[in-house]
């Protein structure tokens, strides 16, 4: 004879929020926080557009609740979008170079979390 135990988790309500903004950083400026939260977000879809840069582009870092960092690069006149889990912080670094005096762009984030 076998006994089967069923566990049911109460379905949680999902909340969605969107925010966007502009960034302008000096050449070589590092780890500028674009957004951070005291609580981790279940899922975040982040899009970054880079209009102008000093060098090859900007480096975007997404930090999760465990402190792990995922990194991607956005080059001038391009947009990159990625989806991440358990996001706590979004940072950007302006790569040094001689093409401009600053890095300028926009970002947009759609976040989904449970309450």
C-alpha positions as CSV (number, residue, x, y, z in Angstrom):
1,X,0.0,0.0,0.0
2,X,1.3,3.5,-0.8
3,X,0.3,6.8,0.6
4,X,0.3,9.9,-1.6
5,X,0.4,13.3,-0.1
6,X,-0.8,16.3,-2.1
7,X,0.5,19.7,-1.3
8,X,-1.3,22.7,-2.7
9,X,0.2,26.2,-2.6
10,X,-2.3,29.0,-2.5
11,X,-2.1,30.8,-5.8
12,X,-0.6,34.2,-5.3
13,X,-1.7,37.3,-7.1
14,X,0.8,38.7,-9.7
15,X,1.3,42.4,-9.9
16,X,2.9,44.1,-12.9
17,X,4.6,47.5,-13.0
18,X,6.5,49.4,-15.6
19,X,9.0,52.2,-15.3
20,X,11.5,53.9,-17.6
21,X,14.1,56.6,-17.5
22,X,17.1,58.3,-19.1
23,X,20.7,58.0,-18.1
24,X,23.7,60.2,-18.8
25,X,27.1,59.2,-17.5
26,X,30.6,60.6,-17.9
27,X,33.2,58.5,-19.7
28,X,34.5,55.8,-17.5
29,X,31.8,56.2,-14.8
30,X,31.1,52.8,-13.3
31,X,28.2,51.0,-11.5
32,X,25.6,53.7,-11.6
33,X,22.4,52.3,-10.1
34,X,19.4,52.8,-12.4
35,X,17.0,51.0,-10.1
36,X,17.0,49.0,-6.9
37,X,14.5,47.3,-4.7
38,X,14.5,46.1,-1.1
39,X,12.6,43.0,-2.2
40,X,13.5,40.9,-5.2
41,X,11.2,41.0,-8.3
42,X,9.9,37.7,-9.6
43,X,10.6,38.6,-13.3
44,X,12.0,41.7,-14.9
45,X,12.2,42.4,-18.7
46,X,14.8,45.1,-19.2
47,X,15.4,47.1,-22.4
48,X,18.3,49.5,-22.8
49,X,18.8,51.8,-25.7
50,X,22.2,53.6,-26.1
51,X,22.1,56.8,-28.2
52,X,25.7,58.0,-27.7
53,X,28.8,56.6,-26.0
54,X,32.4,57.4,-25.3
55,X,33.7,54.0,-26.5
56,X,32.3,50.7,-27.5
57,X,29.1,51.1,-25.5
58,X,27.7,50.6,-22.0
59,X,27.8,47.6,-19.7
60,X,24.6,46.7,-17.9
61,X,24.7,44.7,-14.7
62,X,21.7,43.0,-13.2
63,X,22.0,41.8,-9.6
64,X,19.7,39.1,-8.2
65,X,18.7,38.4,-4.6
66,X,21.6,36.0,-4.1
67,X,24.1,38.6,-5.2
68,X,24.8,37.0,-8.6
69,X,25.5,39.4,-11.4
70,X,24.5,39.0,-15.0
71,X,26.2,41.4,-17.5
72,X,25.5,42.4,-21.1
73,X,26.7,45.2,-23.4
74,X,24.7,47.6,-25.5
75,X,26.5,49.4,-28.4
76,X,25.7,52.8,-29.8
77,X,22.4,53.2,-31.6
78,X,21.2,49.8,-30.5
79,X,18.7,48.3,-28.1
80,X,19.1,45.1,-26.1
81,X,16.3,43.4,-24.1
82,X,16.7,40.6,-21.7
83,X,14.5,39.0,-19.1
84,X,15.8,38.2,-15.6
85,X,14.5,36.4,-12.4
86,X,14.7,37.7,-8.8
87,X,16.1,41.1,-9.6
88,X,17.3,43.4,-6.8
89,X,19.4,46.0,-8.7
90,X,20.2,47.3,-12.2
91,X,23.5,49.2,-12.8
92,X,25.2,50.7,-15.8
93,X,28.8,51.5,-16.7
94,X,30.0,53.9,-19.4
95,X,33.0,52.4,-21.2
96,X,35.9,54.9,-21.7
97,X,36.8,56.2,-25.1
98,X,37.2,59.2,-27.3
99,X,34.0,59.1,-29.4
100,X,32.0,61.4,-27.1
101,X,32.2,63.1,-23.7
102,X,29.4,61.0,-22.2
103,X,27.1,57.9,-22.5
104,X,23.5,58.8,-23.0
105,X,20.5,56.5,-23.4
106,X,17.1,55.2,-22.1
107,X,15.9,52.1,-20.2
108,X,12.5,50.5,-19.7
109,X,11.7,47.8,-17.3
110,X,8.5,45.7,-16.9
111,X,8.5,44.0,-13.5
112,X,6.3,41.2,-12.3
113,X,6.1,40.2,-8.7
114,X,3.8,38.2,-6.4
115,X,1.9,39.6,-3.4
